[in-house]
């Protein structure tokens, strides 16, 4: 490996302003990370690829957002197994690097945390599922239970409370190890990865067309965001331009996904604070919206509505009128419920000053999405890195600074109203009649990226295409990778009974994180 050589390719999203130009930079991996951070940029994602079938060994990749552009860098490793650690510059890189070690056997040199993250003994320590020679049929043959080295905490009156990985109800598995004095939380350590499904490996069996169905199923609450990011990556790699109407329809579907999730969370947050009335009311609103989705778009959660080249669905004039009436009714109902929430002393007592993440800590740890905006991180891809049609719409990012549960609730309320406003603009301005373009054949070894602001935060996909329109490597990235570690800090000093409320105020994904 020659660490002086970094291939830096700029792949700006449509409508973004390119701040850098594609060329070879004689800068070290970690020096580039520091340079990006010094200029106000942040880490989007980090991943590796096995390019041995191309005679190139393994390669590390990283994506940064800075100066209104998305920059992707590649570091060829050849036959080497190490690369410079980025976690001192971007703490969120730690778990990403641990995942790369589990999946590809590549180690961040100098990293202080090299524990397994996704493996859980399902494959042997020497195996690497994302290597080209790894057979999917052999997965799961090892299945040995392995001890995990949780960080110990000791002292007078310190007790340990293990929670999970199996939880009551229907939520997915995750283990939370609390250290407490009385009910006060001293430390929380998470152990995730229990839902690892081999999705990244499955993508290697797909064509650019068939991969769309898998992308839409990465995380069921963000199917539009993932499908759009995937479509954007495929369109970038193949040079396909979706029709204008398709772009506006995609935005309409994405805003509906955002509203529906916020409605569900606003009800669940009230319920966790003992206010069941809120759960009932918001559940009714969400259910009505999901039924409208099924009626107009064929699926309650808008599955497979977005495809490479455009969308599968369209709207008639009568449908547009129905959506306008729905938006008006939703706005009135949510405004009335917000007034009830704001005036409910018991609810506000649970929300205010619970799970605080200061703007300084949020910036240091890379908190993003709605949780980041609740802690003063005023970044929203619809505003700061807009793709079409957001580059034509006056989107207003919802930002608060208190960083507590109350702030994250307020961001959700603000985003519901903003999404309803954007919905009306989209319905008023739907252009053209064509909703899908024919996908062009892409060149071998093409590369494309996609990033959209999902309801939870920025959803990113990197596509490395192979021959004959097949996928060589596809890396999906959920904002939960950045935000799960911050939850560990948010609960410090709070009482154990407040953990479900604080956890729900972030509402991070297990499935989208444990691919």
Order of alpha helices (4+ residues) and beta strands (2+ residues): beta-beta-alpha-beta-beta-beta-beta-alpha-beta-beta-beta-beta-alpha-alpha-alpha-alpha-alpha-beta-beta-alpha-alpha-alpha-alpha-alpha-alpha-beta-beta-beta-alpha-alpha
